[in-house]
Every structure is written in C-alpha cells, then in structure tokens.
Amino acid sequence: MNRPICLPIARLIRLRGAAITSLLLCLPFTSNLAADIELSETLQLPECHSIGWVQRNLQSKGAEQAWNGVLDEAKWGTPSPQQVVGRNWDWKVTDEQWKQAVKEKGEGKREEVKFDLWIPEGVEVVKGIVAISGHGSGENLYKHPELRKIAQELHLGIFKFVGNPMQRGFWPKSLLYERLAAFGEKSGHPELPNAPLFLYGHSNGTGYSAIFPATEGARVWAWVSMRPGITFQVYQPGGAQVPGLVIFGEDDQFLQRPSKEENLAVVEVMRKKHHAVWNFAVEPKTGHGPGDKTWPLVFSFLRHTFVARVPSDADPRKGLVKLNALTEESGHLGKNWDAAKGGYQTLSIAPYADYTGEKSNASWLINGSYAADWQAFQGDGQVVKKE
C-alpha cells in the first residue's frame, strides 16, 4: 500500500535532487518515487544555554581544589589558580542549578541557532543519529557524500546545529532531545528523540561532543573531538565508558597550548585513571582543520562503534535503546603517537590480551578492523576504503 509523505508549511524536501517547497506536500511513497527528507529550522535562543554563560555563572569557585586530572601527570610547572580552573571542565552542573542561575541572572541576549536534519530515502525507522555541531568543519561533515552513504546503509539520520547558544556546548542537555522530538514530529519519524547518538565537535565544538556524554552516556554510542580547541574539555570521567576518538593536527597551534605533551596526556590519563574506552590519533603535517585524508578514520570509527554498541534489533519506536556495554578486555590496544619523533609512525597494535606494551594508557581500539585503520592512519595517513 502506498504511504504518503506529508510535510508541513514551509518545510523543504529534496526529491531526486530538486528542492520543492509547499504549504503541505503529500506524495505517495512507492518504489518508483522516493525522497530524502531534509528539514531546516531557525530559532532565537538565549545566551544562557551556551557553555560560556555556564562557565561564567556556574563554574565552581573551588574547582582548583577539586581538580585531580592531568596536572599531576604532565610536567609543565606550577600553575596559577586561574590556570587550574581553566583546565577543569568536569563541572557536574545540574539542570536545577542552571535553572536557578537563569532565574537569578537572567537569560541574556538571544541569537539565532539553525538546525538541519537529513534522512535518506527509504529509511522507515531511524536507528541512530549523527548529531553534529556545525562549528568549524561540522558544516562540511553534514553534507559529506560518504557520510550520507553510510547513513543510507545503517539507517541513520544526520542532525546539525550551529549558533552561539549551542555550537560550543550547551545546557541543559535536554535541549537536544527537545529539538529532535520537534523534528521527529515534522518529519514523520517520532522515534528520533529515542535514537542513539554519535556526536561530532570540531575545535571548541569539543565542549559539546566530549562533555555531553559525561551525563548522557546511556544515549551516546560514540563521540569524536576533531582538533580540540581546549583539550582539557575532553577530561570527563563520567563519559569514560562511551567510545571516544580525539584527532589532533601535528602543526595545529592549539595543540601547542599550553604544550603538546600536556594536551596529548589527557586521553592517556583518562585511560590510566578511568579505563576510558578512548583512542587518539595525530595527523602529521596538518593544522587546525581536517582534510580529505582525515574523514576515513572518522567514518571507520562511526561504523565499527555503531555495530558494537547498537543492538541489531534496536527499535527506537518502542522507546530508548539500551546500548551494548563494552569491556576493556574486548578491544585492541595501540601504542600512542610519540611527540618527540613526530611525523608518520608505525605504531604497534594487538588484541588486549596480547598487547605487550603498557596497557594502562595505550589507545583503546574497538576491534581489529578499526585498529588496522587507526594504524594505517598513523603510518602514512591512508585508510583503505573497504568495498
């Protein structure tokens, strides 16, 4: 039986490459007529949602006493109290605290936030969502043809937001679920707010992709921080059991602040102290932006973590999806990139039980196939596409 696709006023879909806008568009859904769904929305949101506002108004004044992360591991000297506070991003700010601060201090000015959703044609149930901060390279990733091909294959939606109140991180975390619910209603996919998430943040977008899983790990199958602007945002013990990938550019100026060694120590310390199922990679001779060689590693990580974490019979129409838990021993390990040597390096990999190097801080790689891609990326930058 033909099923109509109905889109409300001023919503846009792409039908075989043509953009069509109508007050209400209903088309029969048949094998001969299929459509990607592409929706956009722009809202005026208050400043109080932004991570910067939360930092100014809610960061604990005693953070320097509470911090026990990287500073006692990396050799770099004695920090000022202000420097220590700037390195502590594990805030544990509750929704109630945020609401009270907004009540006391006001919501601040309003700015535009643009939201976009893309669902491939033929997807009846969205099994997961790639949720992207549009900050930096997020805009290009949203439109990347290979990501859209993967979305078609795995039955994923791709969701993006950009605008100061959200793109660098936001409170409360429920704001994302609210927008997904609204887009789910408009797209005819009410399962969207229940679908597992894959997070991507570039530069200061790390304030979204790395911090969100610290409290929402049950909803996130994996996350990526691309060339973090503030690597210390990655230090989130609450998100240790959510697979994470941090990709640095060797010549990125942000990797040098305050030092290359200190920034690279963040994932290692999370591995050692919290058994984080995380890995990092350094792309030689590159700066703050990813390039064509970078994306294959991201896409490999996305694919392999999706298969490992999201049950094959998951149905978000029935409610929240319970993600598969991982054990540290089930993965592979890889020797971390050596900052003193620099450049491309041949880094050893092995199943957890067989790894002969230091296990406690080695990069954790979800399986053998991803480990091989990670090794190739560090060896010559070429991840071979699997047909």
C-alpha positions in Angstrom: 0.0 0.0 0.0 1.3 3.4 -0.9 2.2 5.5 2.1 2.1 9.4 1.7 5.0 11.6 2.8 3.4 14.8 4.3 5.5 17.8 5.2 4.1 20.9 6.9 4.2 24.6 5.9 7.5 26.0 4.6 9.4 22.7 5.1 11.8 21.7 2.4 12.5 18.2 0.9 14.8 17.2 -1.8 13.1 15.0 -4.4 15.6 13.3 -6.7 17.8 16.4 -6.5 15.1 19.0 -6.9 14.2 21.4 -4.0 10.4 21.7 -3.5 8.6 23.9 -1.0 4.9 23.9 -0.4 2.3 24.7 2.2 1.6 21.0 2.5 3.2 18.4 0.3 1.9 14.9 0.2 3.4 12.3 -2.2 2.7 8.6 -2.5 5.6 6.5 -1.2 6.4 3.8 -3.8 9.4 2.0 -5.1 9.3 4.4 -8.1 9.1 7.6 -6.2 11.3 8.0 -3.1 12.6 11.1 -1.4 15.3 12.1 1.1 13.9 14.2 3.8 15.7 17.5 4.6 14.3 19.9 7.1 15.6 23.2 8.4 14.6 25.5 11.3 16.0 28.6 12.8 15.2 29.6 16.4 16.2 32.6 18.6 17.7 31.0 21.7 19.0 32.8 24.8 22.7 33.1 25.7 22.1 31.2 29.0 22.2 27.9 27.1 25.8 28.4 26.0 28.8 26.8 27.7 30.4 30.2 28.0 27.5 31.5 30.0 27.5 28.4 32.2 31.3 28.8 32.8 30.9 32.4 33.8 27.9 31.9 36.1 28.1 28.4 37.4 31.6 27.0 37.4 32.6 26.1 40.9 34.8 28.6 42.7 36.5 25.7 44.4 37.5 24.0 41.2 41.2 24.3 41.8 40.9 22.1 45.0 38.7 19.5 43.2 40.9 19.1 40.1 42.9 15.9 40.0 43.2 15.3 36.3 46.2 15.9 34.0 48.1 18.5 36.0 49.6 15.9 38.4 50.7 13.8 35.4 52.2 16.2 32.9 55.5 18.0 33.7 55.0 21.6 32.9 55.4 23.7 36.1 53.2 25.2 38.8 50.0 26.8 37.5 48.3 29.8 38.8 44.9 29.2 40.4 43.3 30.8 37.3 45.1 28.3 35.0 44.0 25.4 37.1 40.4 26.5 37.0 40.7 26.9 33.2 41.7 23.2 33.0 38.8 21.9 35.0 35.7 21.2 32.7 34.2 18.4 34.8 31.6 20.7 36.3 28.7 18.5 37.3 26.2 21.4 36.8 22.7 20.0 37.3 19.6 21.3 35.4 18.3 22.6 38.7 21.4 24.7 39.3 21.2 26.0 35.7 17.6 27.0 36.1 18.2 28.8 39.4 21.1 30.7 37.8 19.0 31.8 34.9 16.3 32.9 37.3 18.8 35.0 39.3 20.9 36.4 36.5 18.6 36.5 33.5 18.7 34.6 30.3 20.9 37.0 28.3 20.6 38.1 24.7 19.0 36.0 22.1 20.8 34.7 19.0 19.9 32.6 16.0 20.5 28.8 16.1 20.0 27.0 12.8 19.0 23.3 12.9 19.1 20.9 10.0 18.0 17.3 9.6 18.6 14.9 6.7 17.2 11.4 6.5 17.9 9.2 3.5 15.2 7.9 1.2 13.8 4.6 2.1 14.6 4.7 5.8 11.4 3.7 7.6 13.0 3.6 11.1 15.9 5.8 12.0 18.3 3.5 14.0 20.7 6.3 15.1 21.5 9.9 14.7 24.8 11.6 13.8 24.5 14.8 15.8 26.9 17.4 14.6 28.0 20.8 16.0 28.2 23.0 12.9 31.2 24.8 14.5 34.1 24.6 12.1 34.2 21.5 9.9 30.8 20.3 11.1 29.1 22.2 8.3 31.1 20.2 5.7 30.7 16.9 7.5 26.9 17.3 7.5 26.9 17.4 3.7 29.7 14.9 3.1 28.7 12.3 0.5 30.4 9.4 2.2 28.6 10.1 5.5 25.3 10.2 3.6 26.1 6.9 2.0 26.8 5.4 5.4 23.6 6.9 6.8 21.7 5.2 3.9 23.4 1.9 4.8 23.0 2.0 8.5 19.6 3.8 8.5 20.8 6.9 10.3 19.6 10.4 10.4 22.1 13.3 10.3 21.3 16.3 12.5 23.3 19.6 12.8 23.0 22.8 14.8 25.0 26.0 14.6 24.8 29.2 16.5 26.5 30.6 19.6 23.9 29.4 22.2 24.7 25.8 21.3 27.6 25.1 19.0 30.4 25.0 21.6 28.3 23.1 24.2 25.0 23.8 25.9 22.8 23.4 29.0 20.5 21.8 29.7 21.3 18.6 27.8 17.6 18.0 27.2 17.7 20.9 24.7 19.0 18.5 22.1 16.3 15.9 22.8 13.6 18.6 22.5 14.8 19.7 19.1 15.0 16.1 17.9 11.4 15.5 19.1 10.2 18.5 17.2 12.0 17.4 14.1 10.7 13.9 14.6 7.1 15.2 14.6 7.7 17.3 11.4 9.5 14.5 9.5 7.1 11.7 10.4 9.8 10.0 12.4 8.7 10.2 16.0 11.5 7.8 17.0 14.2 10.5 16.6 14.5 11.5 20.3 14.9 7.8 21.3 17.6 7.0 18.7 21.2 6.5 19.9 23.6 9.4 19.1 27.0 9.7 17.5 28.5 13.1 18.4 30.9 15.3 16.4 32.6 18.5 17.5 35.4 20.4 15.9 37.7 22.8 17.8 35.6 24.4 20.5 32.8 22.2 19.4 34.6 19.7 21.7 32.7 21.5 24.5 29.6 19.7 23.1 30.9 16.3 21.8 33.2 15.5 24.8 31.1 17.0 27.6 27.7 15.8 26.6 28.5 12.0 27.2 29.6 12.7 30.7 25.9 12.8 31.8 24.2 11.3 28.7 26.4 8.3 28.1 23.4 5.9 28.1 22.2 7.7 24.9 25.5 8.1 23.1 27.1 5.2 21.1 30.4 7.1 20.5 31.8 10.6 20.0 34.6 12.5 18.2 36.6 15.6 19.1 38.3 16.9 16.0 41.3 19.2 16.7 40.1 20.3 20.1 40.4 24.0 20.8 40.6 23.2 24.6 41.8 19.7 25.1 41.0 19.8 28.8 37.3 19.7 27.9 37.9 16.1 27.0 38.7 15.1 30.6 35.3 13.8 31.5 35.4 10.7 33.8 31.6 10.4 33.5 31.9 9.6 29.8 34.8 7.1 30.1 32.7 4.1 29.0 31.5 5.8 25.8 33.9 5.1 22.9 35.8 8.3 22.1 38.2 9.4 19.3 40.3 12.6 19.6 42.1 13.6 16.4 44.9 16.2 16.6 46.8 18.0 13.9 50.5 17.9 14.5 51.0 21.5 13.4 47.8 22.8 15.0 48.6 25.9 17.1 46.0 24.8 19.7 48.0 21.5 20.2 50.9 23.7 21.4 48.8 25.4 24.1 50.0 25.1 26.8 52.1 22.3 25.5 51.9 19.4 23.0 52.9 16.9 25.8 50.2 18.2 28.1 47.4 18.0 25.6 48.4 14.5 24.4 48.4 13.4 28.1 44.7 14.0 28.5 43.5 10.8 26.8 46.4 8.8 28.3 45.4 9.9 31.8 41.7 9.1 31.2 42.8 5.7 30.1 45.0 5.1 33.1 42.8 6.6 35.8 39.3 5.8 34.5 39.8 2.9 32.0 38.3 5.1 29.2 37.5 3.2 26.0 39.1 6.0 24.1 41.8 6.5 21.5 43.6 9.4 19.9 45.4 10.0 16.7 47.8 12.7 15.5 47.7 13.7 11.8 51.2 14.8 10.7 51.8 18.0 8.7 48.3 19.3 9.3 46.8 22.2 11.2 43.5 23.0 12.8 41.3 21.7 10.1 40.6 18.1 8.9 41.2 17.2 5.3 40.2 14.5 2.8 42.6 12.0 4.5 41.0 12.6 7.9 37.4 11.6 7.2 38.0 7.9 6.5 39.2 7.3 10.1 36.2 9.1 11.4 33.8 7.1 9.3 35.6 3.8 10.2 35.2 4.7 13.9 31.5 5.6 13.3 30.7 2.3 11.6 32.5 0.0 14.0 31.2 1.6 17.1 27.7 1.6 15.7 27.8 -2.2 15.1 29.4 -2.8 18.5 27.1 -0.6 20.6 23.7 -0.5 18.9 21.8 -3.8 19.0 20.9 -5.1 15.6 17.2 -5.4 16.6 17.1 -2.0 18.2 13.8 -0.2 17.6 13.6 3.4 18.9 9.9 3.5 18.1 9.4 1.4 21.2 11.4 3.7 23.5 15.0 4.4 24.4 17.5 2.0 23.0 19.7 0.1 25.6 23.2 0.3 24.2 25.6 -2.7 24.4 28.2 -2.2 27.2 31.8 -2.7 26.4 34.6 -4.3 28.4 38.1 -3.0 28.2 39.4 -6.6 27.6 37.2 -7.0 24.5 39.1 -4.4 22.4 42.5 -3.9 20.9 45.3 -1.6 22.1 47.6 0.6 20.1 50.9 2.3 21.0 50.4 6.1 21.2 52.0 8.5 18.9 55.4 9.8 20.1 55.5 13.6 20.1 59.3 13.6 20.3 59.6 11.7 17.0 56.7 13.4 15.2 55.5 12.7 11.7 54.1 9.4 10.5 54.9 6.5 12.7 54.5 2.7 12.7 52.5 2.0 15.9 52.0 -1.5 17.2 48.5 -2.9 17.7 47.2 -6.1 19.2 44.2 -7.6 20.9 44.1 -6.5 24.6 45.3 -9.8 26.0 48.3 -10.0 23.5 49.4 -6.4 23.8 53.0 -6.3 25.1 53.3 -2.6 25.7 52.0 -0.5 28.6 48.2 -1.4 28.6 47.0 1.2 31.1 47.5 4.3 28.9 47.6 2.8 25.3 44.9 3.9 22.9 41.8 1.6 23.2 40.6 0.4 19.8 37.2 -1.2 19.5 38.1 -4.1 17.3 40.7 -5.5 14.9 39.4 -3.8 11.8 39.3 -0.4 13.3 42.7 -1.0 14.9 44.1 -1.7 11.4 42.6 1.5 10.1 44.0 3.5 13.0 47.4 2.0 12.5 47.3 2.8 8.8 46.2 6.4 9.5 49.2 6.9 11.8 51.6 5.1 9.4 51.0 7.0 6.2 47.6 8.8 6.5 45.9 6.4 4.2 42.9 4.4 5.4 42.0 2.0 2.7 38.2 2.1 1.9 36.6 -1.3 2.3 34.3 -2.2 -0.6 
